[in-house]
Amino acid sequence: MLLDDVAVRQARTELLTKGRQGIEHETALKWAARAVAAYELLRGRFRLALLSDAETYRQEAIEHASQLADEAFLTALRHEIDARRPRGLGG
């Protein structure tokens, strides 16, 4: 079984304490951090798979941030990720 009782109990607690907005906010920041970390790892040696992962993480961050209906947060998050993205990748 993929979901054990502990995982479900933790999810229930998270829902009751953070709510959907808090979860989306936290999740957006986690995906953004993963994207930036992956971009940083590209600097030493170019690896196509890692670039693909970084772009996926960036998109996940943007998708979760867009669930918040907080345009300022979405814009700031996108700007921060893109400021740390290697040049020439587009937007």
SEDREN-814890 format. One line per 5 residues: number of its first residue (from 1); their letters; for each residue x, y, z of C-alpha. Coordinates in steps of 0.2 Angstrom, whole numbers, plus 5000, padded with zeros to 4 digits. Each point is the difference from the previous one (the first is absolute). Layout:
N
NUM = a = X,Y,Z  ... $
end
This chain:
91
1 = mlldd = 5000,5000,5000  5007,5017,4995  4990,5010,5013  5002,4994,5018  4990,5006,5015 $
6 = vavrq = 5014,5011,5006  5001,5009,4983  4981,5003,5000  5000,5006,5018  5014,5012,4996 $
11 = artel = 4990,5006,4985  4984,5003,5010  5010,5010,5013  5008,5010,4986  4982,5004,4993 $
16 = ltkgr = 4994,5005,5017  5014,5011,5004  5006,5008,4984  4985,4999,4988  5001,4999,4982 $
21 = qgieh = 5007,5017,4997  5014,4997,5013  5004,4983,4991  5000,5008,4983  5012,5014,5006 $
26 = etalk = 5012,4988,5008  4999,4988,4986  5004,5014,4987  5015,5005,5010  5007,4983,5001 $
31 = waara = 4998,4997,4981  5008,5017,4997  5015,4995,5012  5002,4984,4990  5000,5009,4984 $
36 = vaaye = 5013,5013,5005  5011,4986,5008  4999,4990,4983  5005,5015,4990  5015,5003,5012 $
41 = llrgr = 5005,4982,4997  5000,5003,4981  5014,5014,5002  5014,4988,5002  4995,4987,4986 $
46 = frlal = 4986,5001,4988  4988,4985,5003  4985,4999,4989  4990,4989,5012  5003,5013,5014 $
51 = lsdae = 4995,5014,4989  4984,4991,4996  4997,4997,5019  5004,5018,5004  4987,5006,4988 $
56 = tyrqe = 4987,4988,5006  5003,5006,5018  4998,5018,4994  4984,4996,4992  4994,4991,5016 $
61 = aieha = 5004,5015,5010  4990,5012,4989  4985,4988,4999  4999,4999,5019  5003,5019,5002 $
66 = sqlad = 4986,5003,4988  4988,4991,5011  5001,5013,5013  4992,5015,4991  5014,5011,5006 $
71 = eaflt = 5007,5008,4984  5014,5009,5010  5006,4983,5007  5000,4992,4983  5009,5014,4992 $
76 = alrhe = 5013,5001,5013  5003,4981,5000  5001,4999,4981  5012,5015,5001  5011,4992,5013 $
81 = idarr = 5001,4983,4991  5004,5008,4983  5013,5012,5008  5010,4984,5005  4997,4991,4983 $
86 = prglg = 5014,4998,4988  5000,5012,4986  4993,4995,4984  4986,4989,5006  4986,5012,4996 $
91 = g = 4984,5002,5011 $
end
